[in-house]
Amino acid sequence: MAKPNRPRTDRLACLLHPTARFFWGLALLACLVFAADWKARGLLALLGMGLALAAGKRVSFGYFAFLVASVVVFNLFLPVGRVWLTLGPVPITEGAFFLGLGKGMTFAGLVFFSLASISRDLRLPGRFGALWGQTFAWYEQLMDQRKALKPRALLMSIDRLLERLYPTRPGTEADRPANRKPFASTKTGFPGWLLMGLTVVPAALVSVFLR
């Protein structure tokens, strides 16, 4: 049986309250979505990657490179703008390439900012907010243990992982990532507000002016 992954340190947790961190992520996502140029989206995606790593999240560089490349390739079948070259009946155009690159960077950035801004300690008001927060906590626990999934026996490995984390048999204790103690939510102090300002303001400027 695969050993549980060792949890990584979330360096943002000691700076930002989970609720402030959530809305900070929404502001960064808005900057990314409204960015018009692929260069702006690329810079914002790099920012999101750095923040996700600072949050202790595991980032598979190969996966995201493949994601961006796939979006670019499929976008090339919708020719737009100046033709670079022709491969058989398919013209490879400048506009389609950069449009696909921008879309790929947007998808990657959305994931990065979500990883950075969603904390398992997030508590939103109301029953829906509580359900949403618990869903993210479950998601993080599953992602921490994803190496236990075996492609050749995917369904069986998923079943074993879920049984280990959320046992249904009487007398069985959950084998959850450690021994990880519940985190006492920190109030957002000056360093946290400074971090939000130093990321949101430049992100907004890049989104608006880099076109």
Residue pairs with C-beta under 8 A, 6 or more apart in sequence:
1 148
1 160
2 145
2 147
2 148
4 144
4 145
4 148
4 175
4 177
4 178
5 58
5 144
5 145
5 146
5 147
5 177
7 56
7 144
7 177
7 178
7 180
8 56
8 57
8 58
9 56
10 55
10 56
10 119
11 54
11 55
11 56
12 21
12 51
12 54
12 55
12 116
12 119
12 195
13 55
13 119
13 121
13 183
13 186
14 186
15 186
15 188
15 189
15 191
15 192
15 195
16 24
16 186
16 188
16 192
16 195
16 196
17 185
17 186
17 187
17 188
17 192
18 119
18 121
18 122
18 123
18 185
19 122
19 123
19 124
20 188
20 192
20 196
21 117
21 118
21 119
21 122
21 188
22 117
22 118
22 119
22 122
22 124
24 117
24 196
24 199
24 200
25 113
25 114
25 116
25 117
25 118
26 117
27 196
27 200
27 203
28 44
28 47
28 48
28 51
28 113
28 116
28 117
28 199
28 200
28 203
29 110
29 113
29 114
31 44
31 200
31 203
31 204
31 206
31 207
32 41
32 44
32 45
32 48
32 106
32 109
32 110
32 113
32 203
32 207
33 106
33 110
34 207
35 41
35 44
35 106
35 206
35 207
35 210
36 207
36 211
37 102
37 210
37 211
38 98
38 99
38 101
38 102
38 105
39 210
40 206
40 207
40 210
40 211
41 102
41 105
41 106
41 109
42 101
42 105
43 206
43 210
44 105
44 109
44 203
44 206
44 207
45 105
45 106
45 108
45 109
45 112
47 199
47 203
48 108
48 109
48 111
48 112
48 113
48 115
48 116
49 59
49 64
49 108
49 112
51 112
51 113
51 116
51 117
51 199
52 59
52 112
52 113
52 115
52 116
53 59
54 116
55 115
55 116
57 115
57 116
58 143
59 112
59 115
64 108
64 111
67 104
67 107
67 108
68 101
68 104
68 105
68 107
68 108
69 104
70 104
71 100
71 101
71 103
71 104
71 107
72 97
72 100
72 101
72 104
73 100
74 100
75 96
75 97
75 99
75 100
75 103
76 90
76 92
76 93
76 96
76 97
76 100
77 90
77 96
78 96
79 90
79 91
79 92
79 93
79 95
79 96
80 93
80 95
80 96
80 99
81 93
81 94
81 95
81 96
82 93
82 94
82 95
83 91
83 92
83 93
83 94
84 92
84 93
84 94
84 97
85 91
85 92
86 92
118 136
118 140
119 136
119 183
120 133
120 136
120 137
120 140
120 141
120 183
121 182
121 183
121 185
122 132
122 133
122 136
123 129
123 130
123 133
123 185
124 130
124 132
124 133
141 165
141 176
141 177
142 161
142 165
144 177
145 161
145 164
145 165
145 177
148 157
148 160
148 161
149 157
149 158
149 161
150 156
150 157
163 169
164 174
164 175
165 174
165 175
165 176
166 174
167 173
167 174
186 192
188 196
